[in-house]
Amino acid sequence: MKLLPVGLFLLSGCAALNASVIFQPGNHPGLDEENVLFNQNGLIVGPAFTVTGEIESEYLVYFISDENLLTPSLGQARVAAEDSAFRQLEINLGTNVFTGIIFDLNTVNSTPGIAVITVTEVTGPGAIYLFPVAQGQNFLTITALNGGFLRSVSISSTVDVSDIRQTRISGAGEAVPEPGTYTLFGTGFGLVALIRKFGANL
């Protein structure tokens, strides 16, 4: 399995780019970004598998997990698990689309890990990025290129995440995305399994 560390190196690092999506570790604001807020009327604040926020242009933003989530505070708030830790999360705008997203993942302890970030596009091929995470702030900026639109961003972490915060959306708009491929999701989950199995070799 000597090729595994090489593959991980190629998929992670300072920045990753494919033909339609760029991943930039860190906080790189766009001109039209909007904060996701949780103090509007009628939104789901949890505990529930899905909680909702709203950006200034009044599009709803959905945070979906395989366990109960909640929004512990209002304003530009954070999304956390009811039991204080989650490993799976998807972010989307329902049937609407967007061109970029920024978020900050906070992990539970000092053990470093990998968050497999899977991006589904409206018409493009999508992308997978291995995002190294450690205790404290882990900002990531994702941007669609060449006039493309994003449908969803999924996170699958090898270590517990205490919360996601300071989420901002760029380029939100109305559209009915074409059915995305589920191959990327399967590949993302497979990468997490490989990382866990062969993590000692990294």
C-alpha positions as a Markdown table, in Angstrom:
| # | Residue | x | y | z |
|---|---|---|---|---|
| 1 | Met | 0.0 | 0.0 | 0.0 |
| 2 | Lys | 2.9 | 2.4 | -0.7 |
| 3 | Leu | 0.7 | 4.3 | -3.2 |
| 4 | Leu | -1.9 | 5.3 | -0.6 |
| 5 | Pro | 0.1 | 8.1 | 1.0 |
| 6 | Val | 1.0 | 9.4 | -2.5 |
| 7 | Gly | -2.7 | 9.5 | -3.4 |
| 8 | Leu | -3.6 | 11.3 | -0.2 |
| 9 | Phe | -0.9 | 13.8 | -0.9 |
| 10 | Leu | -2.3 | 14.5 | -4.3 |
| 11 | Leu | -5.8 | 15.0 | -3.0 |
| 12 | Ser | -5.0 | 17.1 | 0.0 |
| 13 | Gly | -2.6 | 20.0 | 0.8 |
| 14 | Cys | -2.7 | 23.8 | 0.4 |
| 15 | Ala | -5.2 | 23.9 | -2.4 |
| 16 | Ala | -6.8 | 21.6 | -4.9 |
| 17 | Leu | -8.3 | 22.4 | -8.3 |
| 18 | Asn | -10.1 | 20.5 | -10.9 |
| 19 | Ala | -11.8 | 21.8 | -14.0 |
| 20 | Ser | -14.7 | 23.3 | -12.3 |
| 21 | Val | -14.2 | 23.6 | -8.5 |
| 22 | Ile | -11.4 | 25.1 | -6.4 |
| 23 | Phe | -10.8 | 24.3 | -2.7 |
| 24 | Gln | -8.8 | 26.7 | -0.6 |
| 25 | Pro | -8.0 | 26.1 | 3.1 |
| 26 | Gly | -8.6 | 29.3 | 5.0 |
| 27 | Asn | -11.1 | 32.1 | 4.9 |
| 28 | His | -11.3 | 33.7 | 1.5 |
| 29 | Pro | -14.4 | 35.8 | 1.3 |
| 30 | Gly | -16.2 | 36.6 | -2.0 |
| 31 | Leu | -17.8 | 39.9 | -3.0 |
| 32 | Asp | -21.4 | 38.6 | -2.8 |
| 33 | Glu | -21.2 | 36.2 | 0.2 |
| 34 | Glu | -24.0 | 36.1 | 2.7 |
| 35 | Asn | -24.0 | 34.9 | 6.3 |
| 36 | Val | -26.2 | 32.0 | 7.2 |
| 37 | Leu | -28.4 | 33.2 | 10.1 |
| 38 | Phe | -30.5 | 31.2 | 12.5 |
| 39 | Asn | -32.7 | 33.9 | 14.2 |
| 40 | Gln | -35.4 | 34.0 | 11.6 |
| 41 | Asn | -39.0 | 32.9 | 12.2 |
| 42 | Gly | -40.1 | 29.4 | 11.3 |
| 43 | Leu | -36.7 | 27.8 | 10.8 |
| 44 | Ile | -35.8 | 24.4 | 12.2 |
| 45 | Val | -33.3 | 24.8 | 15.1 |
| 46 | Gly | -33.4 | 21.2 | 16.2 |
| 47 | Pro | -32.8 | 18.8 | 17.7 |
| 48 | Ala | -33.5 | 17.2 | 14.3 |
| 49 | Phe | -31.7 | 15.4 | 11.5 |
| 50 | Thr | -32.1 | 18.7 | 9.5 |
| 51 | Val | -31.7 | 22.2 | 10.8 |
| 52 | Thr | -32.2 | 25.3 | 8.6 |
| 53 | Gly | -30.7 | 28.7 | 8.4 |
| 54 | Glu | -31.4 | 31.6 | 6.1 |
| 55 | Ile | -29.1 | 34.0 | 4.1 |
| 56 | Glu | -29.8 | 37.7 | 3.6 |
| 57 | Ser | -31.4 | 37.0 | 0.2 |
| 58 | Glu | -33.9 | 34.8 | 2.0 |
| 59 | Tyr | -32.8 | 31.5 | 0.6 |
| 60 | Leu | -33.0 | 28.6 | 3.1 |
| 61 | Val | -29.8 | 26.7 | 3.9 |
| 62 | Tyr | -30.2 | 23.1 | 5.1 |
| 63 | Phe | -27.7 | 21.2 | 7.3 |
| 64 | Ile | -28.4 | 17.5 | 7.2 |
| 65 | Ser | -26.8 | 14.7 | 9.3 |
| 66 | Asp | -27.4 | 11.1 | 10.3 |
| 67 | Glu | -27.9 | 12.3 | 13.9 |
| 68 | Asn | -29.8 | 15.0 | 15.7 |
| 69 | Leu | -28.4 | 18.5 | 15.1 |
| 70 | Leu | -29.2 | 21.8 | 16.8 |
| 71 | Thr | -28.3 | 25.5 | 16.6 |
| 72 | Pro | -27.1 | 26.4 | 20.1 |
| 73 | Ser | -27.1 | 30.2 | 19.5 |
| 74 | Leu | -28.7 | 32.8 | 17.2 |
| 75 | Gly | -27.4 | 35.2 | 14.7 |
| 76 | Gln | -24.4 | 34.0 | 12.6 |
| 77 | Ala | -24.6 | 30.8 | 14.7 |
| 78 | Arg | -23.1 | 27.4 | 14.7 |
| 79 | Val | -24.6 | 24.0 | 14.0 |
| 80 | Ala | -23.7 | 21.3 | 16.5 |
| 81 | Ala | -24.8 | 17.7 | 17.2 |
| 82 | Glu | -27.1 | 17.1 | 20.2 |
| 83 | Asp | -24.5 | 14.7 | 21.6 |
| 84 | Ser | -21.7 | 17.2 | 21.0 |
| 85 | Ala | -20.0 | 15.4 | 18.1 |
| 86 | Phe | -20.9 | 14.5 | 14.5 |
| 87 | Arg | -18.9 | 13.0 | 11.6 |
| 88 | Gln | -21.4 | 13.3 | 8.7 |
| 89 | Leu | -23.0 | 16.5 | 7.3 |
| 90 | Glu | -24.5 | 17.8 | 4.1 |
| 91 | Ile | -25.2 | 21.4 | 3.2 |
| 92 | Asn | -27.5 | 22.4 | 0.5 |
| 93 | Leu | -30.1 | 25.0 | -0.5 |
| 94 | Gly | -32.8 | 22.6 | -1.5 |
| 95 | Thr | -33.6 | 22.9 | -5.2 |
| 96 | Asn | -31.6 | 26.1 | -5.3 |
| 97 | Val | -28.0 | 26.5 | -6.2 |
| 98 | Phe | -24.9 | 28.5 | -5.2 |
| 99 | Thr | -21.4 | 29.3 | -6.5 |
| 100 | Gly | -19.4 | 29.2 | -3.3 |
| 101 | Ile | -19.3 | 28.4 | 0.4 |
| 102 | Ile | -17.0 | 29.1 | 3.4 |
| 103 | Phe | -17.2 | 27.3 | 6.7 |
| 104 | Asp | -15.2 | 26.5 | 9.8 |
| 105 | Leu | -15.1 | 23.0 | 11.2 |
| 106 | Asn | -14.2 | 22.6 | 14.9 |
| 107 | Thr | -13.0 | 19.2 | 15.9 |
| 108 | Val | -13.4 | 17.7 | 19.4 |
| 109 | Asn | -9.9 | 16.9 | 20.4 |
| 110 | Ser | -6.3 | 17.3 | 19.4 |
| 111 | Thr | -6.1 | 14.2 | 17.3 |
| 112 | Pro | -5.7 | 15.3 | 13.7 |
| 113 | Gly | -7.9 | 13.8 | 11.0 |
| 114 | Ile | -9.2 | 14.1 | 7.5 |
| 115 | Ala | -12.5 | 15.5 | 6.4 |
| 116 | Val | -13.6 | 14.1 | 3.0 |
| 117 | Ile | -15.3 | 17.0 | 1.2 |
| 118 | Thr | -17.6 | 15.9 | -1.6 |
| 119 | Val | -19.0 | 18.6 | -3.9 |
| 120 | Thr | -22.0 | 17.9 | -6.2 |
| 121 | Glu | -22.4 | 20.3 | -9.1 |
| 122 | Val | -25.5 | 21.1 | -11.2 |
| 123 | Thr | -23.9 | 20.0 | -14.5 |
| 124 | Gly | -20.2 | 19.5 | -13.8 |
| 125 | Pro | -18.4 | 16.4 | -12.7 |
| 126 | Gly | -18.2 | 17.4 | -9.0 |
| 127 | Ala | -15.1 | 17.0 | -6.9 |
| 128 | Ile | -13.7 | 15.3 | -3.8 |
| 129 | Tyr | -11.1 | 17.0 | -1.5 |
| 130 | Leu | -9.3 | 15.6 | 1.5 |
| 131 | Phe | -9.2 | 18.4 | 4.1 |
| 132 | Pro | -6.7 | 17.9 | 7.0 |
| 133 | Val | -8.4 | 19.0 | 10.2 |
| 134 | Ala | -7.0 | 19.5 | 13.7 |
| 135 | Gln | -8.3 | 20.9 | 17.0 |
| 136 | Gly | -9.4 | 24.5 | 16.6 |
| 137 | Gln | -10.4 | 26.5 | 13.5 |
| 138 | Asn | -10.4 | 24.7 | 10.2 |
| 139 | Phe | -11.7 | 27.2 | 7.6 |
| 140 | Leu | -12.3 | 26.0 | 4.0 |
| 141 | Thr | -13.4 | 28.0 | 1.0 |
| 142 | Ile | -15.0 | 26.2 | -2.0 |
| 143 | Thr | -15.7 | 28.0 | -5.2 |
| 144 | Ala | -17.3 | 26.9 | -8.5 |
| 145 | Leu | -15.4 | 28.1 | -11.6 |
| 146 | Asn | -16.3 | 28.8 | -15.2 |
| 147 | Gly | -19.9 | 29.8 | -14.5 |
| 148 | Gly | -20.7 | 26.6 | -12.7 |
| 149 | Phe | -23.1 | 26.1 | -9.8 |
| 150 | Leu | -22.9 | 23.9 | -6.8 |
| 151 | Arg | -25.8 | 21.7 | -5.6 |
| 152 | Ser | -24.5 | 20.4 | -2.3 |
| 153 | Val | -21.4 | 20.0 | -0.1 |
| 154 | Ser | -21.0 | 16.9 | 2.0 |
| 155 | Ile | -18.5 | 16.3 | 4.9 |
| 156 | Ser | -17.4 | 12.9 | 6.1 |
| 157 | Ser | -14.8 | 13.2 | 8.9 |
| 158 | Thr | -12.5 | 10.6 | 10.4 |
| 159 | Val | -12.6 | 12.5 | 13.7 |
| 160 | Asp | -15.4 | 13.9 | 15.8 |
| 161 | Val | -16.5 | 17.5 | 14.8 |
| 162 | Ser | -17.9 | 19.6 | 17.6 |
| 163 | Asp | -19.6 | 22.1 | 15.3 |
| 164 | Ile | -19.6 | 24.0 | 12.0 |
| 165 | Arg | -19.7 | 27.7 | 12.2 |
| 166 | Gln | -19.4 | 31.0 | 10.3 |
| 167 | Thr | -21.0 | 29.4 | 7.2 |
| 168 | Arg | -21.3 | 31.8 | 4.3 |
| 169 | Ile | -22.9 | 31.3 | 0.9 |
| 170 | Ser | -22.1 | 33.1 | -2.4 |
| 171 | Gly | -24.0 | 33.3 | -5.6 |
| 172 | Ala | -27.3 | 31.8 | -4.4 |
| 173 | Gly | -29.9 | 31.5 | -7.1 |
| 174 | Glu | -33.0 | 29.7 | -8.2 |
| 175 | Ala | -32.6 | 26.6 | -10.3 |
| 176 | Val | -33.7 | 23.0 | -10.4 |
| 177 | Pro | -30.5 | 21.0 | -10.4 |
| 178 | Glu | -30.1 | 18.0 | -12.6 |
| 179 | Pro | -29.9 | 14.6 | -10.7 |
| 180 | Gly | -26.4 | 14.4 | -9.4 |
| 181 | Thr | -24.2 | 11.3 | -9.4 |
| 182 | Tyr | -24.0 | 9.3 | -6.3 |
| 183 | Thr | -20.6 | 7.8 | -7.3 |
| 184 | Leu | -18.8 | 10.7 | -5.7 |
| 185 | Phe | -20.5 | 10.1 | -2.4 |
| 186 | Gly | -19.6 | 6.4 | -2.5 |
| 187 | Thr | -16.0 | 7.3 | -3.3 |
| 188 | Gly | -15.9 | 9.8 | -0.4 |
| 189 | Phe | -17.1 | 7.2 | 2.1 |
| 190 | Gly | -14.7 | 4.7 | 0.7 |
| 191 | Leu | -11.8 | 7.1 | 1.1 |
| 192 | Val | -12.7 | 7.6 | 4.8 |
| 193 | Ala | -12.6 | 3.8 | 5.3 |
| 194 | Leu | -9.2 | 3.6 | 3.6 |
| 195 | Ile | -7.9 | 6.5 | 5.7 |
| 196 | Arg | -9.0 | 4.8 | 8.9 |
| 197 | Lys | -7.6 | 1.4 | 7.9 |
| 198 | Phe | -4.2 | 2.6 | 6.7 |
| 199 | Gly | -3.9 | 5.9 | 8.7 |
| 200 | Ala | -0.8 | 4.5 | 10.5 |
| 201 | Asn | 1.0 | 4.7 | 7.1 |
| 202 | Leu | 0.4 | 8.4 | 6.6 |
